[in-house]
């Protein structure tokens, strides 16, 4: 099984999607949106662990000057997929949890330290950052 196929199957299982096409549509949308959020070493390191097809989708996105908040990320995803905010949160979490498995804890920690507070839950982690 190719690395991409393995990632796709993880997304399909985590998201309980009924077809590969549905899982791939969600995977592409989340990876594309994530590509617009990351810059620097985190962007390069994540691109390096992505399977080639997912890397191509990720790399075609021009990063924003600063990443958007987690709620804005979900809202953008809902718009891109034409779904509700609840469905978009589910979709984001399905893909980002699969990427966590692919990237490993160290890189995921770095991504979460780069992104605004609130993304941890989308990556399937508790958001334990202290509130000031």
VMD Tcl script that draws the C-alpha trace (Angstrom):
set ca {
  {0.00 0.00 0.00}
  {1.38 3.43 -0.91}
  {1.89 6.09 1.76}
  {-0.88 8.17 0.19}
  {-3.28 5.24 0.14}
  {-2.47 4.54 3.79}
  {-3.16 8.18 4.72}
  {-6.39 8.14 2.76}
  {-7.51 4.97 4.53}
  {-6.73 6.54 7.91}
  {-8.81 9.60 7.03}
  {-11.63 7.39 5.78}
  {-11.62 5.32 8.97}
  {-11.32 8.29 11.36}
  {-14.02 10.25 9.56}
  {-16.29 7.24 8.93}
  {-16.52 8.24 5.28}
  {-18.31 5.76 3.06}
  {-16.10 6.14 -0.02}
  {-12.49 6.87 -0.86}
  {-13.68 9.77 -3.00}
  {-15.38 11.43 -0.04}
  {-12.30 10.93 2.16}
  {-10.04 12.26 -0.59}
  {-12.19 15.37 -1.08}
  {-11.95 16.14 2.63}
  {-8.23 15.31 2.77}
  {-7.48 17.63 -0.13}
  {-9.55 20.48 1.35}
  {-7.94 20.28 4.80}
  {-4.38 19.86 3.49}
  {-4.91 22.75 1.10}
  {-6.21 25.02 3.85}
  {-3.41 23.94 6.18}
  {-0.94 24.85 3.43}
  {-2.15 28.44 3.65}
  {-1.53 28.53 7.42}
  {2.08 27.38 7.77}
  {5.39 29.01 6.93}
  {9.06 28.42 7.65}
  {10.52 25.22 9.02}
  {7.16 23.84 10.12}
  {5.86 24.12 6.56}
  {8.96 22.46 5.10}
  {9.02 19.69 7.69}
  {5.35 18.85 7.27}
  {5.72 18.85 3.48}
  {8.62 16.41 3.82}
  {6.49 13.81 5.64}
  {3.41 14.13 3.44}
  {2.90 11.57 0.67}
  {3.63 13.03 -2.76}
  {0.02 13.70 -3.80}
  {-0.87 15.37 -0.49}
  {2.42 17.31 -0.60}
  {1.51 18.70 -4.02}
  {-1.87 19.94 -2.72}
  {-0.21 21.41 0.39}
  {2.64 23.09 -1.47}
  {0.47 24.86 -4.04}
  {-1.01 27.10 -1.34}
  {0.52 30.49 -0.69}
  {0.82 31.01 3.06}
  {-1.08 33.85 4.66}
  {0.95 36.49 6.55}
  {-0.32 34.92 9.80}
  {-2.40 31.82 10.47}
  {-6.09 32.26 11.13}
  {-7.77 31.16 14.35}
  {-9.07 27.61 14.66}
  {-12.72 28.76 14.36}
  {-11.84 30.71 11.19}
  {-10.04 27.63 9.83}
  {-13.18 25.54 10.39}
  {-15.36 28.25 8.85}
  {-13.14 28.38 5.75}
  {-13.27 24.61 5.49}
  {-17.06 24.60 5.79}
  {-17.23 27.13 2.96}
  {-14.79 25.15 0.80}
  {-16.68 21.88 1.30}
  {-20.17 23.40 1.33}
  {-20.97 21.89 4.72}
  {-22.00 22.99 8.19}
  {-19.53 24.14 10.83}
  {-20.14 20.93 12.76}
  {-19.37 18.78 9.73}
  {-16.30 20.89 8.94}
  {-14.96 20.44 12.49}
  {-15.40 16.69 12.07}
  {-13.67 16.78 8.69}
  {-10.77 18.87 9.97}
  {-10.27 16.60 12.97}
  {-10.40 13.46 10.83}
  {-7.61 14.70 8.59}
  {-5.50 16.47 11.22}
  {-5.58 13.42 13.52}
  {-4.34 11.30 10.61}
  {-1.60 13.86 9.93}
  {-0.60 13.68 13.60}
  {-0.01 9.96 13.21}
  {2.00 10.60 10.05}
  {4.03 13.54 11.39}
  {4.71 12.21 14.86}
  {4.48 13.92 18.22}
  {7.51 16.20 17.89}
  {6.43 17.79 14.60}
  {2.82 17.99 15.74}
  {3.96 19.82 18.89}
  {5.87 22.29 16.71}
  {2.86 22.83 14.44}
  {0.64 23.49 17.44}
  {3.13 25.93 18.92}
  {3.12 27.82 15.62}
  {-0.66 27.87 15.11}
  {-2.99 30.00 17.26}
  {-4.51 28.49 20.38}
  {-7.49 26.26 19.65}
  {-5.99 24.02 16.98}
  {-5.03 21.29 19.47}
  {-8.58 19.99 19.62}
  {-8.69 19.78 15.83}
  {-5.51 17.68 15.94}
  {-7.13 15.35 18.46}
  {-5.27 16.66 21.46}
  {-6.34 18.37 24.65}
  {-5.76 22.10 24.65}
  {-3.90 22.46 27.96}
  {-2.37 25.88 27.39}
  {-2.77 28.19 30.35}
  {-5.26 31.00 29.93}
  {-3.80 34.39 30.82}
}
mol new
graphics top color blue
foreach p $ca { graphics top sphere $p radius 0.5 }
foreach p [lrange $ca 0 end-1] q [lrange $ca 1 end] { graphics top cylinder $p $q radius 0.2 }
display resetview
